[in-house]
Amino acid sequence: MIRLIGAGSRPGRGERVLDTFWTIPNLITILRFLGVPLFAWFIARDSYGPAFVTLVIIGCTDWVDGYLARRLDQVSSTGKWLDPAADRLALIIVAVVFVVDGIAPSWLVWAIVIPDLILLANSLILFRGSPNLPVSNIGKIRTALLLLGAPMLLLQRVPGFDYAWLGAAGNTVLLLGCIGHLLAFGGYMVQSWRKYRRQAAVPEGSPHGS
């Protein structure tokens, strides 16, 4: 979400992309990876309070790493694919855990997992890996909505917060996030095929194809 509004960037300064993995933003992104199994473990133990806190921290790291990458001038080539991968992993596992535990309806998993599997297969077939596409604004808003709606829904399971309006609000935000996920999916599919056609149109061995 922070990339959408441009906060943390320094006016008048171009973006420098580092080749190193060892940056503060990338280390924060790794912490997000580690937070996902911790979240699932808390849910398995019905420890909804700690699970809620962990989920909020996971969501906040998506804001923090983007802010620091620009503020500290530590945007890296690794971070450009690692950050969206962490987002994707978090969304899929949180969705599956929510449905298995009965926190959210099953449509949440299908709306998130199926498009992601199609995108993965599409990338492997066309590019034999990541297509290195820029994250769209719809994708950023989608992530923000899902990482906002999920904690709202989970908070309702925490003792003392069993309010009906929390469940209704959480489901509404998650529904909007899933709609955004499908829209972002369509956009990435179009972008990937356009990029594939552009690359296929360049003669092999041409310096423009490198």
Secondary structure, DSSP 4 states (H G I P E B T S, - for coil): -HHHHTTTPPTT-PPPPB--S--HHHHHHHHHHHHHHHHHHHHHTT-HHHHHHHHHHHHHHHHHHHHHHHHTT--BHHHHHHHHHHHHHHHHHHHHHHHHTTSS-THHHHHHHHHHHHHHHHHHHHHSS---PPPPHHHHHHHHHHHHHHHHHHHTTSTT---HHHHHHHHHHHHHHHHHHHHHHHHHHHHHHHHHHHHHHSPTT-GGG-
